[in-house]
Amino acid sequence: MDPQHLNLIYLIIAAAVATFITRIGGYVLITQMKQIPPRLESALNAVPAAVLTTLVAPAFVYGGFDVAVSMFVAFAIALGLNLSTLRMLVIGWVVVMLIRHLVL
């Protein structure tokens, strides 16, 4: 086997092991605690918003005019109507498709 391919396989295995250790480590650490400290609970509550931001922000900035407008419209409608995530995604998809077919 080519050494370059072997190095890639080792890299993939190392990344999988590191991911597994960090995920299981957090679970083991929290299950060993009798009570979760308030600061840790606050940090854990902030994780979903942080992950969502890291996924949405690049698409909003670099996705183009159509993507930015559709995200803004979907967010504004969902905020005003208190919609579920799936409905908000469908609205965003419809808006971006309309912009791509009618405007661009």
C-alpha positions as CSV (number, residue, x, y, z in Angstrom):
1,M,0.0,0.0,0.0
2,D,1.2,3.5,-0.8
3,P,2.6,5.3,2.3
4,Q,0.5,8.3,1.5
5,H,-2.7,6.3,1.7
6,L,-1.6,4.6,4.8
7,N,-1.0,8.0,6.5
8,L,-4.5,9.0,5.5
9,I,-5.9,5.9,7.0
10,Y,-4.0,6.5,10.2
11,L,-5.2,10.1,10.3
12,I,-8.9,9.0,9.9
13,I,-8.5,6.4,12.7
14,A,-6.8,9.0,15.0
15,A,-9.6,11.5,14.3
16,A,-12.3,8.9,15.0
17,V,-10.6,7.9,18.3
18,A,-10.1,11.5,19.4
19,T,-13.8,12.2,18.6
20,F,-14.9,9.2,20.5
21,I,-12.8,10.0,23.6
22,T,-14.0,13.6,23.8
23,R,-17.7,12.6,23.4
24,I,-17.5,9.7,25.9
25,G,-15.3,11.7,28.3
26,G,-17.9,14.4,28.7
27,Y,-20.6,11.8,29.3
28,V,-18.5,10.0,31.9
29,L,-17.5,13.3,33.6
30,I,-21.1,14.5,34.0
31,T,-22.4,11.1,35.1
32,Q,-19.8,11.1,37.9
33,M,-21.1,14.4,39.3
34,K,-23.8,14.4,42.0
35,Q,-24.9,17.8,41.0
36,I,-24.1,19.9,37.9
37,P,-22.6,23.3,39.0
38,P,-24.6,26.3,37.8
39,R,-21.7,27.6,35.6
40,L,-21.4,24.3,33.8
41,E,-25.1,24.1,33.3
42,S,-25.1,27.6,31.8
43,A,-22.2,26.7,29.5
44,L,-24.0,23.5,28.4
45,N,-27.2,25.5,27.7
46,A,-25.2,27.8,25.4
47,V,-23.9,25.0,23.2
48,P,-26.9,24.6,20.9
49,A,-26.9,28.3,20.1
50,A,-23.2,28.3,19.5
51,V,-23.4,25.3,17.2
52,L,-26.3,26.8,15.2
53,T,-24.3,30.0,14.8
54,T,-21.3,28.2,13.5
55,L,-23.5,26.5,10.9
56,V,-25.6,29.4,9.8
57,A,-23.2,32.3,9.9
58,P,-20.9,31.1,7.0
59,A,-23.9,30.4,4.8
60,F,-25.4,33.8,5.6
61,V,-22.1,35.7,4.9
62,Y,-20.8,33.7,1.9
63,G,-24.0,32.1,0.5
64,G,-24.9,35.0,-1.7
65,F,-27.8,37.4,-1.8
66,D,-30.5,34.8,-2.2
67,V,-29.4,32.7,0.8
68,A,-29.0,35.8,3.0
69,V,-32.5,37.1,2.1
70,S,-34.1,33.7,2.6
71,M,-32.5,33.3,6.0
72,F,-33.6,36.7,7.1
73,V,-37.2,36.1,5.8
74,A,-37.4,32.6,7.4
75,F,-36.1,34.0,10.7
76,A,-38.5,37.0,10.7
77,I,-41.5,34.9,9.8
78,A,-40.6,32.2,12.4
79,L,-40.0,34.8,15.1
80,G,-43.3,36.5,14.4
81,L,-45.4,33.3,14.1
82,N,-43.6,31.0,16.5
83,L,-43.1,28.3,13.9
84,S,-41.3,25.0,14.3
85,T,-37.8,24.5,12.8
86,L,-39.0,22.3,10.0
87,R,-41.6,24.9,8.9
88,M,-38.9,27.7,9.1
89,L,-36.6,25.6,6.9
90,V,-39.3,25.0,4.4
91,I,-40.1,28.8,4.2
92,G,-36.4,29.5,3.8
93,W,-36.1,27.0,1.0
94,V,-39.2,28.3,-0.8
95,V,-37.9,31.9,-0.6
96,V,-34.4,31.0,-1.9
97,M,-35.9,29.0,-4.8
98,L,-38.3,31.9,-5.7
99,I,-35.4,34.4,-5.7
100,R,-33.2,32.0,-7.8
101,H,-35.9,31.5,-10.4
102,L,-37.5,34.9,-10.5
103,V,-34.7,37.4,-9.7
104,L,-31.3,35.9,-10.5
